[in-house]
Amino acid sequence: MTTLKSAERHVICEVRGNPAHRAKVKELLLELVGPARAEAGCLYYDLYQQSDEPDTFYIVDGWASPEAVVEHAEHPNVTKVVEQLLPLLDAPLKVTTSNRVSDPD
């Protein structure tokens, strides 16, 4: 798939789980990975756990267009997981969206 850099959207979602629910938060977040990677417009979708604060996770994902980001956010799997996830968090989800300005390697 060929995309223009200017159309790509790259997202970082910070998820701060309650320590008592760390395992369940991780389990739910992992449920997002496979289905998201299969979505049209997904360039990459990865989950990270912060080394020194293991209750903090980051979803780092890239999409071919702003429309692909919207479609992902409205995907039934995402809405189902987020609904289960929100009560287990110590802070609201923090989502940052950016545009690539450098050339990829």
C-alpha positions as a Markdown table, in Angstrom:
| # | Residue | x | y | z |
|---|---|---|---|---|
| 1 | Met | 0.0 | 0.0 | 0.0 |
| 2 | Thr | 1.5 | 3.4 | -1.0 |
| 3 | Thr | 0.5 | 6.3 | 1.1 |
| 4 | Leu | 1.5 | 9.9 | 1.2 |
| 5 | Lys | 3.4 | 11.0 | 4.4 |
| 6 | Ser | 1.1 | 13.9 | 4.9 |
| 7 | Ala | -2.0 | 11.6 | 5.0 |
| 8 | Glu | -0.5 | 9.2 | 7.6 |
| 9 | Arg | -1.6 | 9.5 | 11.2 |
| 10 | His | 0.5 | 8.2 | 14.1 |
| 11 | Val | -1.1 | 7.7 | 17.5 |
| 12 | Ile | 0.2 | 7.1 | 21.0 |
| 13 | Cys | -2.4 | 6.1 | 23.6 |
| 14 | Glu | -1.2 | 6.2 | 27.2 |
| 15 | Val | -3.1 | 3.8 | 29.5 |
| 16 | Arg | -2.6 | 4.1 | 33.2 |
| 17 | Gly | -4.1 | 1.0 | 34.9 |
| 18 | Asn | -4.9 | 0.6 | 38.6 |
| 19 | Pro | -2.2 | -1.6 | 40.1 |
| 20 | Ala | -4.8 | -4.1 | 41.4 |
| 21 | His | -6.0 | -4.6 | 37.8 |
| 22 | Arg | -2.6 | -4.7 | 35.9 |
| 23 | Ala | -3.0 | -8.2 | 34.5 |
| 24 | Lys | -6.6 | -7.6 | 33.3 |
| 25 | Val | -5.6 | -4.3 | 31.8 |
| 26 | Lys | -2.8 | -6.0 | 29.9 |
| 27 | Glu | -5.0 | -8.8 | 28.8 |
| 28 | Leu | -7.7 | -6.4 | 27.4 |
| 29 | Leu | -5.1 | -4.3 | 25.6 |
| 30 | Leu | -3.6 | -7.4 | 24.0 |
| 31 | Glu | -7.1 | -8.1 | 22.6 |
| 32 | Leu | -6.8 | -4.9 | 20.5 |
| 33 | Val | -3.6 | -5.8 | 18.7 |
| 34 | Gly | -4.6 | -8.6 | 16.3 |
| 35 | Pro | -7.9 | -7.2 | 15.1 |
| 36 | Ala | -6.4 | -3.7 | 14.7 |
| 37 | Arg | -3.5 | -5.0 | 12.6 |
| 38 | Ala | -6.1 | -6.6 | 10.3 |
| 39 | Glu | -8.0 | -3.4 | 9.8 |
| 40 | Ala | -7.8 | -1.6 | 6.4 |
| 41 | Gly | -5.4 | 1.3 | 6.7 |
| 42 | Cys | -3.4 | 0.0 | 9.6 |
| 43 | Leu | 0.3 | 0.6 | 9.1 |
| 44 | Tyr | 1.4 | -0.8 | 12.5 |
| 45 | Tyr | -0.1 | -1.4 | 15.9 |
| 46 | Asp | 2.0 | -2.2 | 18.9 |
| 47 | Leu | 1.6 | -2.5 | 22.7 |
| 48 | Tyr | 4.3 | -1.5 | 25.2 |
| 49 | Gln | 4.5 | -1.7 | 29.0 |
| 50 | Gln | 6.6 | 1.0 | 30.8 |
| 51 | Ser | 9.6 | -0.7 | 32.4 |
| 52 | Asp | 9.8 | 1.4 | 35.6 |
| 53 | Glu | 6.0 | 1.9 | 35.9 |
| 54 | Pro | 4.4 | -1.4 | 34.9 |
| 55 | Asp | 0.9 | -0.2 | 35.4 |
| 56 | Thr | 1.4 | 2.2 | 32.4 |
| 57 | Phe | 1.0 | 0.9 | 28.9 |
| 58 | Tyr | 1.3 | 2.6 | 25.5 |
| 59 | Ile | -0.4 | 1.7 | 22.3 |
| 60 | Val | 1.7 | 3.0 | 19.4 |
| 61 | Asp | -0.1 | 2.8 | 16.1 |
| 62 | Gly | 0.0 | 4.2 | 12.6 |
| 63 | Trp | -2.8 | 4.6 | 10.0 |
| 64 | Ala | -2.8 | 5.5 | 6.3 |
| 65 | Ser | -5.3 | 8.4 | 6.7 |
| 66 | Pro | -7.3 | 10.3 | 9.2 |
| 67 | Glu | -10.4 | 8.3 | 8.1 |
| 68 | Ala | -8.6 | 5.1 | 9.0 |
| 69 | Val | -8.1 | 6.4 | 12.6 |
| 70 | Val | -11.8 | 7.3 | 12.9 |
| 71 | Glu | -12.8 | 3.9 | 11.5 |
| 72 | His | -10.5 | 2.2 | 14.0 |
| 73 | Ala | -11.9 | 4.2 | 17.0 |
| 74 | Glu | -15.4 | 3.1 | 16.0 |
| 75 | His | -14.5 | -0.5 | 15.4 |
| 76 | Pro | -16.8 | -2.9 | 17.5 |
| 77 | Asn | -13.7 | -4.6 | 19.0 |
| 78 | Val | -12.3 | -1.2 | 20.2 |
| 79 | Thr | -15.5 | 0.0 | 21.7 |
| 80 | Lys | -16.1 | -3.4 | 23.5 |
| 81 | Val | -12.5 | -3.4 | 24.9 |
| 82 | Val | -12.6 | 0.2 | 26.0 |
| 83 | Glu | -15.9 | -0.2 | 27.7 |
| 84 | Gln | -14.4 | -3.0 | 29.8 |
| 85 | Leu | -11.1 | -1.2 | 30.3 |
| 86 | Leu | -12.2 | 2.2 | 31.6 |
| 87 | Pro | -13.3 | 1.1 | 35.1 |
| 88 | Leu | -9.9 | -0.5 | 35.6 |
| 89 | Leu | -7.9 | 2.7 | 35.0 |
| 90 | Asp | -6.4 | 5.3 | 37.4 |
| 91 | Ala | -6.5 | 8.0 | 34.8 |
| 92 | Pro | -8.4 | 8.8 | 31.6 |
| 93 | Leu | -6.9 | 7.5 | 28.4 |
| 94 | Lys | -4.5 | 10.0 | 26.9 |
| 95 | Val | -4.4 | 10.0 | 23.1 |
| 96 | Thr | -1.9 | 11.9 | 21.1 |
| 97 | Thr | -2.2 | 12.0 | 17.3 |
| 98 | Ser | 0.6 | 13.3 | 15.0 |
| 99 | Asn | 1.7 | 13.6 | 11.4 |
| 100 | Arg | 5.0 | 12.2 | 10.1 |
| 101 | Val | 7.4 | 15.0 | 9.1 |
| 102 | Ser | 10.5 | 12.9 | 8.4 |
| 103 | Asp | 11.1 | 10.4 | 5.7 |
| 104 | Pro | 10.9 | 6.8 | 6.9 |
| 105 | Asp | 14.1 | 4.7 | 6.8 |
